[in-house]
Amino acid sequence: MRTFESLSEREIIALAISSEEDDARIYGDFAEGLRQTFPASAAVFDGMRQEEADHLNRLIELYRSKLGEHIPLIRRHDVKGFVSRSVLLA
């Protein structure tokens, strides 16, 4: 497990990319779970998912312009003290 302070610029941006991917999926799952019974709430989560997807695309563009095509795999659980998520979906 790494500390945040030990990460390189490449790893920090890669971590942000993976976090945006995770968050977009979480919001999408919430939207799907709510869609039948609470369509208005599902629409809010769809909007949140799209916002995360927009963040993701900007981060990928930034990464590629500065650091190239290969984005290393680094996740929240790889970094000591980084925000963790425990999401339960029915």
Secondary structure, 3 states (H helix, E strand, C coil): CEEHHHCCHHHHHHHHHHHHHHHHHHHHHHHHHHCCCCHHHHHHHHHHHHHHHHHHHHHHHHHHHHHCCCCCCCCHHHEECCCCCCCCCC
